Amino acid sequence: MNKVFLYAEYQVSIPFTEIDWEPINVDMKKFPGLKSKTWLSGVNTNSLGVFGVIF
């Protein structure tokens, strides 16, 4: 079984708590094989990161 660990980062100009997650999550569910994701927030930088596991 092959596994891929995906990391993506977004730069935004609004706080992490004010992001509209629904359309982002809908788009991410389109990746074939995506099993899980964990969102990260940069402290005081308004940067977002996500680790995903794809089988």
CHARMM internal coordinates of N, CA and C (Angstrom, degrees):
IC EDIT
DIST 1 N 1 CA 1.4434
DIST 1 CA 1 C 1.5282
ANGL 1 N 1 CA 1 C 108.49
DIST 1 C 2 N 1.3105
ANGL 1 CA 1 C 2 N 116.59
DIHE 1 N 1 CA 1 C 2 N 127.25
DIST 2 N 2 CA 1.4586
ANGL 1 C 2 N 2 CA 121.81
DIHE 1 CA 1 C 2 N 2 CA 176.65
DIST 2 CA 2 C 1.5165
ANGL 2 N 2 CA 2 C 109.97
DIHE 1 C 2 N 2 CA 2 C -93.11
DIST 2 C 3 N 1.3135
ANGL 2 CA 2 C 3 N 115.65
DIHE 2 N 2 CA 2 C 3 N 142.24
DIST 3 N 3 CA 1.4631
ANGL 2 C 3 N 3 CA 121.11
DIHE 2 CA 2 C 3 N 3 CA 176.61
DIST 3 CA 3 C 1.5197
ANGL 3 N 3 CA 3 C 108.52
DIHE 2 C 3 N 3 CA 3 C -126.49
DIST 3 C 4 N 1.2999
ANGL 3 CA 3 C 4 N 115.47
DIHE 3 N 3 CA 3 C 4 N 145.05
DIST 4 N 4 CA 1.4591
ANGL 3 C 4 N 4 CA 121.68
DIHE 3 CA 3 C 4 N 4 CA 175.52
DIST 4 CA 4 C 1.5136
ANGL 4 N 4 CA 4 C 107.28
DIHE 3 C 4 N 4 CA 4 C -125.20
DIST 4 C 5 N 1.3158
ANGL 4 CA 4 C 5 N 116.22
DIHE 4 N 4 CA 4 C 5 N 132.43
DIST 5 N 5 CA 1.4553
ANGL 4 C 5 N 5 CA 121.11
DIHE 4 CA 4 C 5 N 5 CA 174.41
DIST 5 CA 5 C 1.5198
ANGL 5 N 5 CA 5 C 107.17
DIHE 4 C 5 N 5 CA 5 C -105.13
DIST 5 C 6 N 1.2969
ANGL 5 CA 5 C 6 N 115.61
DIHE 5 N 5 CA 5 C 6 N 121.62
DIST 6 N 6 CA 1.4603
ANGL 5 C 6 N 6 CA 123.30
DIHE 5 CA 5 C 6 N 6 CA -175.07
DIST 6 CA 6 C 1.5169
ANGL 6 N 6 CA 6 C 109.28
DIHE 5 C 6 N 6 CA 6 C -105.24
DIST 6 C 7 N 1.3319
ANGL 6 CA 6 C 7 N 116.29
DIHE 6 N 6 CA 6 C 7 N 136.39
DIST 7 N 7 CA 1.4595
ANGL 6 C 7 N 7 CA 119.72
DIHE 6 CA 6 C 7 N 7 CA 172.38
DIST 7 CA 7 C 1.5122
ANGL 7 N 7 CA 7 C 107.61
DIHE 6 C 7 N 7 CA 7 C -127.37
DIST 7 C 8 N 1.3237
ANGL 7 CA 7 C 8 N 116.53
DIHE 7 N 7 CA 7 C 8 N 131.63
DIST 8 N 8 CA 1.4629
ANGL 7 C 8 N 8 CA 121.91
DIHE 7 CA 7 C 8 N 8 CA 176.24
DIST 8 CA 8 C 1.5156
ANGL 8 N 8 CA 8 C 107.91
DIHE 7 C 8 N 8 CA 8 C -132.52
DIST 8 C 9 N 1.3173
ANGL 8 CA 8 C 9 N 116.23
DIHE 8 N 8 CA 8 C 9 N 149.49
DIST 9 N 9 CA 1.4622
ANGL 8 C 9 N 9 CA 120.23
DIHE 8 CA 8 C 9 N 9 CA 178.45
DIST 9 CA 9 C 1.5163
ANGL 9 N 9 CA 9 C 108.73
DIHE 8 C 9 N 9 CA 9 C -134.13
DIST 9 C 10 N 1.3195
ANGL 9 CA 9 C 10 N 115.27
DIHE 9 N 9 CA 9 C 10 N 139.26
DIST 10 N 10 CA 1.4567
ANGL 9 C 10 N 10 CA 123.05
DIHE 9 CA 9 C 10 N 10 CA 178.39
DIST 10 CA 10 C 1.5187
ANGL 10 N 10 CA 10 C 108.65
DIHE 9 C 10 N 10 CA 10 C -119.05
DIST 10 C 11 N 1.3080
ANGL 10 CA 10 C 11 N 117.21
DIHE 10 N 10 CA 10 C 11 N 141.62
DIST 11 N 11 CA 1.4555
ANGL 10 C 11 N 11 CA 121.65
DIHE 10 CA 10 C 11 N 11 CA 173.49
DIST 11 CA 11 C 1.5188
ANGL 11 N 11 CA 11 C 106.56
DIHE 10 C 11 N 11 CA 11 C -106.16
DIST 11 C 12 N 1.3248
ANGL 11 CA 11 C 12 N 116.69
DIHE 11 N 11 CA 11 C 12 N 123.61
DIST 12 N 12 CA 1.4609
ANGL 11 C 12 N 12 CA 120.83
DIHE 11 CA 11 C 12 N 12 CA -178.22
DIST 12 CA 12 C 1.5230
ANGL 12 N 12 CA 12 C 109.68
DIHE 11 C 12 N 12 CA 12 C -128.39
DIST 12 C 13 N 1.3131
ANGL 12 CA 12 C 13 N 115.29
DIHE 12 N 12 CA 12 C 13 N 164.56
DIST 13 N 13 CA 1.4685
ANGL 12 C 13 N 13 CA 119.21
DIHE 12 CA 12 C 13 N 13 CA -178.33
DIST 13 CA 13 C 1.5272
ANGL 13 N 13 CA 13 C 111.81
DIHE 12 C 13 N 13 CA 13 C -110.45
DIST 13 C 14 N 1.3295
ANGL 13 CA 13 C 14 N 116.55
DIHE 13 N 13 CA 13 C 14 N 13.95
DIST 14 N 14 CA 1.4654
ANGL 13 C 14 N 14 CA 120.72
DIHE 13 CA 13 C 14 N 14 CA 177.55
DIST 14 CA 14 C 1.5247
ANGL 14 N 14 CA 14 C 108.86
DIHE 13 C 14 N 14 CA 14 C -125.90
DIST 14 C 15 N 1.3200
ANGL 14 CA 14 C 15 N 117.25
DIHE 14 N 14 CA 14 C 15 N 157.35
DIST 15 N 15 CA 1.4608
ANGL 14 C 15 N 15 CA 119.90
DIHE 14 CA 14 C 15 N 15 CA 179.00
DIST 15 CA 15 C 1.5392
ANGL 15 N 15 CA 15 C 112.62
DIHE 14 C 15 N 15 CA 15 C -62.75
DIST 15 C 16 N 1.3057
ANGL 15 CA 15 C 16 N 115.67
DIHE 15 N 15 CA 15 C 16 N 150.93
DIST 16 N 16 CA 1.4605
ANGL 15 C 16 N 16 CA 124.56
DIHE 15 CA 15 C 16 N 16 CA 179.82
DIST 16 CA 16 C 1.5271
ANGL 16 N 16 CA 16 C 111.75
DIHE 15 C 16 N 16 CA 16 C -49.23
DIST 16 C 17 N 1.3138
ANGL 16 CA 16 C 17 N 116.67
DIHE 16 N 16 CA 16 C 17 N -40.95
DIST 17 N 17 CA 1.4675
ANGL 16 C 17 N 17 CA 121.67
DIHE 16 CA 16 C 17 N 17 CA -175.99
DIST 17 CA 17 C 1.5285
ANGL 17 N 17 CA 17 C 113.57
DIHE 16 C 17 N 17 CA 17 C -71.65
DIST 17 C 18 N 1.3398
ANGL 17 CA 17 C 18 N 117.65
DIHE 17 N 17 CA 17 C 18 N -12.89
DIST 18 N 18 CA 1.4642
ANGL 17 C 18 N 18 CA 120.93
DIHE 17 CA 17 C 18 N 18 CA -177.63
DIST 18 CA 18 C 1.5294
ANGL 18 N 18 CA 18 C 113.52
DIHE 17 C 18 N 18 CA 18 C -103.81
DIST 18 C 19 N 1.3169
ANGL 18 CA 18 C 19 N 117.66
DIHE 18 N 18 CA 18 C 19 N 5.77
DIST 19 N 19 CA 1.4661
ANGL 18 C 19 N 19 CA 121.34
DIHE 18 CA 18 C 19 N 19 CA -177.91
DIST 19 CA 19 C 1.5233
ANGL 19 N 19 CA 19 C 110.05
DIHE 18 C 19 N 19 CA 19 C -77.48
DIST 19 C 20 N 1.3173
ANGL 19 CA 19 C 20 N 116.19
DIHE 19 N 19 CA 19 C 20 N 139.53
DIST 20 N 20 CA 1.4673
ANGL 19 C 20 N 20 CA 122.36
DIHE 19 CA 19 C 20 N 20 CA 176.85
DIST 20 CA 20 C 1.5336
ANGL 20 N 20 CA 20 C 107.48
DIHE 19 C 20 N 20 CA 20 C -83.06
DIST 20 C 21 N 1.3311
ANGL 20 CA 20 C 21 N 116.36
DIHE 20 N 20 CA 20 C 21 N 96.38
DIST 21 N 21 CA 1.4627
ANGL 20 C 21 N 21 CA 122.52
DIHE 20 CA 20 C 21 N 21 CA -172.96
DIST 21 CA 21 C 1.5258
ANGL 21 N 21 CA 21 C 113.37
DIHE 20 C 21 N 21 CA 21 C -73.93
DIST 21 C 22 N 1.3126
ANGL 21 CA 21 C 22 N 118.36
DIHE 21 N 21 CA 21 C 22 N -28.19
DIST 22 N 22 CA 1.4620
ANGL 21 C 22 N 22 CA 120.32
DIHE 21 CA 21 C 22 N 22 CA -172.75
DIST 22 CA 22 C 1.5313
ANGL 22 N 22 CA 22 C 113.37
DIHE 21 C 22 N 22 CA 22 C -54.80
DIST 22 C 23 N 1.3477
ANGL 22 CA 22 C 23 N 120.30
DIHE 22 N 22 CA 22 C 23 N -53.25
DIST 23 N 23 CA 1.4672
ANGL 22 C 23 N 23 CA 118.68
DIHE 22 CA 22 C 23 N 23 CA -178.86
DIST 23 CA 23 C 1.5349
ANGL 23 N 23 CA 23 C 112.67
DIHE 22 C 23 N 23 CA 23 C -66.57
DIST 23 C 24 N 1.3129
ANGL 23 CA 23 C 24 N 118.00
DIHE 23 N 23 CA 23 C 24 N -30.98
DIST 24 N 24 CA 1.4640
ANGL 23 C 24 N 24 CA 120.52
DIHE 23 CA 23 C 24 N 24 CA 177.82
DIST 24 CA 24 C 1.5226
ANGL 24 N 24 CA 24 C 109.72
DIHE 23 C 24 N 24 CA 24 C -66.71
DIST 24 C 25 N 1.3273
ANGL 24 CA 24 C 25 N 117.20
DIHE 24 N 24 CA 24 C 25 N -46.37
DIST 25 N 25 CA 1.4597
ANGL 24 C 25 N 25 CA 120.73
DIHE 24 CA 24 C 25 N 25 CA 179.53
DIST 25 CA 25 C 1.5318
ANGL 25 N 25 CA 25 C 111.67
DIHE 24 C 25 N 25 CA 25 C -64.86
DIST 25 C 26 N 1.3277
ANGL 25 CA 25 C 26 N 117.59
DIHE 25 N 25 CA 25 C 26 N -37.96
DIST 26 N 26 CA 1.4655
ANGL 25 C 26 N 26 CA 120.71
DIHE 25 CA 25 C 26 N 26 CA 177.42
DIST 26 CA 26 C 1.5292
ANGL 26 N 26 CA 26 C 109.74
DIHE 25 C 26 N 26 CA 26 C -61.54
DIST 26 C 27 N 1.3296
ANGL 26 CA 26 C 27 N 117.66
DIHE 26 N 26 CA 26 C 27 N -45.46
DIST 27 N 27 CA 1.4676
ANGL 26 C 27 N 27 CA 121.25
DIHE 26 CA 26 C 27 N 27 CA 178.68
DIST 27 CA 27 C 1.5216
ANGL 27 N 27 CA 27 C 111.74
DIHE 26 C 27 N 27 CA 27 C -63.12
DIST 27 C 28 N 1.3183
ANGL 27 CA 27 C 28 N 117.38
DIHE 27 N 27 CA 27 C 28 N -41.24
DIST 28 N 28 CA 1.4668
ANGL 27 C 28 N 28 CA 120.04
DIHE 27 CA 27 C 28 N 28 CA -178.52
DIST 28 CA 28 C 1.5242
ANGL 28 N 28 CA 28 C 112.04
DIHE 27 C 28 N 28 CA 28 C -67.33
DIST 28 C 29 N 1.3244
ANGL 28 CA 28 C 29 N 117.63
DIHE 28 N 28 CA 28 C 29 N -29.89
DIST 29 N 29 CA 1.4701
ANGL 28 C 29 N 29 CA 120.39
DIHE 28 CA 28 C 29 N 29 CA 178.97
DIST 29 CA 29 C 1.5222
ANGL 29 N 29 CA 29 C 111.59
DIHE 28 C 29 N 29 CA 29 C -68.17
DIST 29 C 30 N 1.3336
ANGL 29 CA 29 C 30 N 118.45
DIHE 29 N 29 CA 29 C 30 N -11.76
DIST 30 N 30 CA 1.4586
ANGL 29 C 30 N 30 CA 121.99
DIHE 29 CA 29 C 30 N 30 CA 179.05
DIST 30 CA 30 C 1.5284
ANGL 30 N 30 CA 30 C 112.10
DIHE 29 C 30 N 30 CA 30 C -79.02
DIST 30 C 31 N 1.3378
ANGL 30 CA 30 C 31 N 118.57
DIHE 30 N 30 CA 30 C 31 N -13.17
DIST 31 N 31 CA 1.4591
ANGL 30 C 31 N 31 CA 121.46
DIHE 30 CA 30 C 31 N 31 CA 178.64
DIST 31 CA 31 C 1.5230
ANGL 31 N 31 CA 31 C 109.25
DIHE 30 C 31 N 31 CA 31 C -72.56
DIST 31 C 32 N 1.3287
ANGL 31 CA 31 C 32 N 117.97
DIHE 31 N 31 CA 31 C 32 N 117.68
DIST 32 N 32 CA 1.4653
ANGL 31 C 32 N 32 CA 119.83
DIHE 31 CA 31 C 32 N 32 CA -179.33
DIST 32 CA 32 C 1.5306
ANGL 32 N 32 CA 32 C 111.27
DIHE 31 C 32 N 32 CA 32 C -59.81
DIST 32 C 33 N 1.3129
ANGL 32 CA 32 C 33 N 116.73
DIHE 32 N 32 CA 32 C 33 N 132.11
DIST 33 N 33 CA 1.4554
ANGL 32 C 33 N 33 CA 121.48
DIHE 32 CA 32 C 33 N 33 CA 175.06
DIST 33 CA 33 C 1.5090
ANGL 33 N 33 CA 33 C 115.69
DIHE 32 C 33 N 33 CA 33 C 85.46
DIST 33 C 34 N 1.3326
ANGL 33 CA 33 C 34 N 119.17
DIHE 33 N 33 CA 33 C 34 N -2.89
DIST 34 N 34 CA 1.4695
ANGL 33 C 34 N 34 CA 120.40
DIHE 33 CA 33 C 34 N 34 CA -179.81
DIST 34 CA 34 C 1.5237
ANGL 34 N 34 CA 34 C 109.57
DIHE 33 C 34 N 34 CA 34 C -65.18
DIST 34 C 35 N 1.3273
ANGL 34 CA 34 C 35 N 116.23
DIHE 34 N 34 CA 34 C 35 N 118.93
DIST 35 N 35 CA 1.4590
ANGL 34 C 35 N 35 CA 121.49
DIHE 34 CA 34 C 35 N 35 CA -176.37
DIST 35 CA 35 C 1.5210
ANGL 35 N 35 CA 35 C 112.81
DIHE 34 C 35 N 35 CA 35 C -100.81
DIST 35 C 36 N 1.3147
ANGL 35 CA 35 C 36 N 117.84
DIHE 35 N 35 CA 35 C 36 N -33.76
DIST 36 N 36 CA 1.4605
ANGL 35 C 36 N 36 CA 120.04
DIHE 35 CA 35 C 36 N 36 CA -179.03
DIST 36 CA 36 C 1.5181
ANGL 36 N 36 CA 36 C 109.71
DIHE 35 C 36 N 36 CA 36 C -158.26
DIST 36 C 37 N 1.3338
ANGL 36 CA 36 C 37 N 115.14
DIHE 36 N 36 CA 36 C 37 N 161.71
DIST 37 N 37 CA 1.4647
ANGL 36 C 37 N 37 CA 120.78
DIHE 36 CA 36 C 37 N 37 CA 175.67
DIST 37 CA 37 C 1.5159
ANGL 37 N 37 CA 37 C 108.86
DIHE 36 C 37 N 37 CA 37 C -149.73
DIST 37 C 38 N 1.3009
ANGL 37 CA 37 C 38 N 115.53
DIHE 37 N 37 CA 37 C 38 N 149.73
DIST 38 N 38 CA 1.4607
ANGL 37 C 38 N 38 CA 122.49
DIHE 37 CA 37 C 38 N 38 CA 178.21
DIST 38 CA 38 C 1.5136
ANGL 38 N 38 CA 38 C 108.01
DIHE 37 C 38 N 38 CA 38 C -131.31
DIST 38 C 39 N 1.3192
ANGL 38 CA 38 C 39 N 116.49
DIHE 38 N 38 CA 38 C 39 N 120.98
DIST 39 N 39 CA 1.4645
ANGL 38 C 39 N 39 CA 120.98
DIHE 38 CA 38 C 39 N 39 CA -179.66
DIST 39 CA 39 C 1.5227
ANGL 39 N 39 CA 39 C 110.54
DIHE 38 C 39 N 39 CA 39 C -85.61
DIST 39 C 40 N 1.3243
ANGL 39 CA 39 C 40 N 115.90
DIHE 39 N 39 CA 39 C 40 N 143.97
DIST 40 N 40 CA 1.4622
ANGL 39 C 40 N 40 CA 123.63
DIHE 39 CA 39 C 40 N 40 CA 178.33
DIST 40 CA 40 C 1.5245
ANGL 40 N 40 CA 40 C 108.14
DIHE 39 C 40 N 40 CA 40 C -124.43
DIST 40 C 41 N 1.3035
ANGL 40 CA 40 C 41 N 116.49
DIHE 40 N 40 CA 40 C 41 N 149.21
DIST 41 N 41 CA 1.4550
ANGL 40 C 41 N 41 CA 121.05
DIHE 40 CA 40 C 41 N 41 CA 178.29
DIST 41 CA 41 C 1.5171
ANGL 41 N 41 CA 41 C 109.55
DIHE 40 C 41 N 41 CA 41 C -126.81
DIST 41 C 42 N 1.3403
ANGL 41 CA 41 C 42 N 116.38
DIHE 41 N 41 CA 41 C 42 N 128.63
DIST 42 N 42 CA 1.4573
ANGL 41 C 42 N 42 CA 120.62
DIHE 41 CA 41 C 42 N 42 CA 175.54
DIST 42 CA 42 C 1.5198
ANGL 42 N 42 CA 42 C 110.05
DIHE 41 C 42 N 42 CA 42 C -74.86
DIST 42 C 43 N 1.3044
ANGL 42 CA 42 C 43 N 116.85
DIHE 42 N 42 CA 42 C 43 N 131.53
DIST 43 N 43 CA 1.4600
ANGL 42 C 43 N 43 CA 121.74
DIHE 42 CA 42 C 43 N 43 CA -178.22
DIST 43 CA 43 C 1.5359
ANGL 43 N 43 CA 43 C 109.45
DIHE 42 C 43 N 43 CA 43 C -69.61
DIST 43 C 44 N 1.3241
ANGL 43 CA 43 C 44 N 116.10
DIHE 43 N 43 CA 43 C 44 N 121.43
DIST 44 N 44 CA 1.4677
ANGL 43 C 44 N 44 CA 124.10
DIHE 43 CA 43 C 44 N 44 CA 177.82
DIST 44 CA 44 C 1.5253
ANGL 44 N 44 CA 44 C 114.20
DIHE 43 C 44 N 44 CA 44 C 60.27
DIST 44 C 45 N 1.3386
ANGL 44 CA 44 C 45 N 118.55
DIHE 44 N 44 CA 44 C 45 N 19.32
DIST 45 N 45 CA 1.4620
ANGL 44 C 45 N 45 CA 119.94
DIHE 44 CA 44 C 45 N 45 CA -179.33
DIST 45 CA 45 C 1.5176
ANGL 45 N 45 CA 45 C 113.56
DIHE 44 C 45 N 45 CA 45 C -118.73
DIST 45 C 46 N 1.3396
ANGL 45 CA 45 C 46 N 117.10
DIHE 45 N 45 CA 45 C 46 N -8.45
DIST 46 N 46 CA 1.4655
ANGL 45 C 46 N 46 CA 121.90
DIHE 45 CA 45 C 46 N 46 CA -175.08
DIST 46 CA 46 C 1.5249
ANGL 46 N 46 CA 46 C 112.10
DIHE 45 C 46 N 46 CA 46 C 54.41
DIST 46 C 47 N 1.3355
ANGL 46 CA 46 C 47 N 117.02
DIHE 46 N 46 CA 46 C 47 N 34.59
DIST 47 N 47 CA 1.4576
ANGL 46 C 47 N 47 CA 120.16
DIHE 46 CA 46 C 47 N 47 CA 174.49
DIST 47 CA 47 C 1.5215
ANGL 47 N 47 CA 47 C 108.86
DIHE 46 C 47 N 47 CA 47 C -105.66
DIST 47 C 48 N 1.3216
ANGL 47 CA 47 C 48 N 115.12
DIHE 47 N 47 CA 47 C 48 N 146.40
DIST 48 N 48 CA 1.4628
ANGL 47 C 48 N 48 CA 122.31
DIHE 47 CA 47 C 48 N 48 CA 178.64
DIST 48 CA 48 C 1.5057
ANGL 48 N 48 CA 48 C 108.66
DIHE 47 C 48 N 48 CA 48 C -119.26
DIST 48 C 49 N 1.2951
ANGL 48 CA 48 C 49 N 115.96
DIHE 48 N 48 CA 48 C 49 N 142.58
DIST 49 N 49 CA 1.4493
ANGL 48 C 49 N 49 CA 120.56
DIHE 48 CA 48 C 49 N 49 CA 173.02
DIST 49 CA 49 C 1.5134
ANGL 49 N 49 CA 49 C 107.93
DIHE 48 C 49 N 49 CA 49 C -134.00
DIST 49 C 50 N 1.3144
ANGL 49 CA 49 C 50 N 115.43
DIHE 49 N 49 CA 49 C 50 N 157.32
DIST 50 N 50 CA 1.4619
ANGL 49 C 50 N 50 CA 120.00
DIHE 49 CA 49 C 50 N 50 CA 176.72
DIST 50 CA 50 C 1.5228
ANGL 50 N 50 CA 50 C 108.78
DIHE 49 C 50 N 50 CA 50 C -144.13
DIST 50 C 51 N 1.3220
ANGL 50 CA 50 C 51 N 115.30
DIHE 50 N 50 CA 50 C 51 N 133.65
DIST 51 N 51 CA 1.4585
ANGL 50 C 51 N 51 CA 121.57
DIHE 50 CA 50 C 51 N 51 CA 170.45
DIST 51 CA 51 C 1.5123
ANGL 51 N 51 CA 51 C 106.54
DIHE 50 C 51 N 51 CA 51 C -103.29
DIST 51 C 52 N 1.3097
ANGL 51 CA 51 C 52 N 116.41
DIHE 51 N 51 CA 51 C 52 N 132.71
DIST 52 N 52 CA 1.4606
ANGL 51 C 52 N 52 CA 120.81
DIHE 51 CA 51 C 52 N 52 CA 177.62
DIST 52 CA 52 C 1.5113
ANGL 52 N 52 CA 52 C 110.61
DIHE 51 C 52 N 52 CA 52 C -127.68
DIST 52 C 53 N 1.3116
ANGL 52 CA 52 C 53 N 116.40
DIHE 52 N 52 CA 52 C 53 N 151.92
DIST 53 N 53 CA 1.4572
ANGL 52 C 53 N 53 CA 122.79
DIHE 52 CA 52 C 53 N 53 CA 176.59
DIST 53 CA 53 C 1.5235
ANGL 53 N 53 CA 53 C 107.53
DIHE 52 C 53 N 53 CA 53 C -115.15
DIST 53 C 54 N 1.3265
ANGL 53 CA 53 C 54 N 115.70
DIHE 53 N 53 CA 53 C 54 N 125.26
DIST 54 N 54 CA 1.4518
ANGL 53 C 54 N 54 CA 121.84
DIHE 53 CA 53 C 54 N 54 CA -179.29
DIST 54 CA 54 C 1.5295
ANGL 54 N 54 CA 54 C 108.44
DIHE 53 C 54 N 54 CA 54 C -120.88
DIST 54 C 55 N 1.3186
ANGL 54 CA 54 C 55 N 115.97
DIHE 54 N 54 CA 54 C 55 N 129.98
DIST 55 N 55 CA 1.4778
ANGL 54 C 55 N 55 CA 121.44
DIHE 54 CA 54 C 55 N 55 CA 175.37
DIST 55 CA 55 C 1.5040
ANGL 55 N 55 CA 55 C 109.44
DIHE 54 C 55 N 55 CA 55 C -107.23
END
COOR INIT
IC SEED 1 N 1 CA 1 C
IC BUILD
